Amino acid sequence: MGKLSKLPKIYLIAVFIILYAPIFYLIFYSFNSGGGMSNFESFTLEHYAAVFEDTRLIVILLNTIIVALLSALVSTAIGVLGALSIVFMRNKAMRKAVLSLNNILIVSPDVIIGASFLILFTMIGVKLGFASVLISHIAFSIPIVVIMVLPKLQEMSPTLIDAALDLGASKRDVLTRVIIPFIKPGILAGFFLALTYSLDDFAVTFFVTGNGFSTLSVEIYSMARAGITLTINALSGLIFFVTVVLVLGYYFISRKTKTPLSGVKK
């Protein structure tokens, strides 16, 4: 890939400044001993201490992590099966229709998805809370996993499967020793993307969460409505730090799990 010319570099720098400047401004004032974001008085960690001393906030943080991990795991399993079904579907028209429906769910506004789930749960009598949030997070994460796994499946040569079958491998061996190792980077990408989508989702969760259960995004919105405090800054700073750790973790894991061209596990 050639070097970027001056104009694209300036464009990228401008985009990064616009995106990151408000975040760093918010984190900078999370260390302010003053009560506002207009005048930095002195360095302090009291706002971070306040976050960890708030047991209700810790419970909400644990709820958010549990929902994110469970929804990412379940949606990854279902999404991989869905991608395999789409690729090996013999009816081309049906394959295109399923893929189009999957893509529509990805581009659909979160408000529409959240309202739809609220109507559905109300109709079938599901109590709003942990279960409703988990089910909705699994549902909107599955299309993301499918779209991350599909390119790896389409990239895989059919001769790999034919060769494995000719050598006497069972269908289970083909799946576990040929297909899964080859598409592992796509599975990891889908899992981490589903995890981050679940962690920062607000719109869908806002519709389907009930009394007594909340996630961080909904809680931060409620706190901000009551008035901006530097505790929100500290909490946002921690979430940003965790997100950076997740991205770096994905980067290093994906580098280690890169499969050779054959992709076959011995």
Salt bridges, closest charged atoms under 4 A:
GLU155 OE2 - LYS152 NZ 3.43
ASP201 OD2 - HIS137 NE2 3.65
GLU219 OE2 - ARG56 NH1 2.68
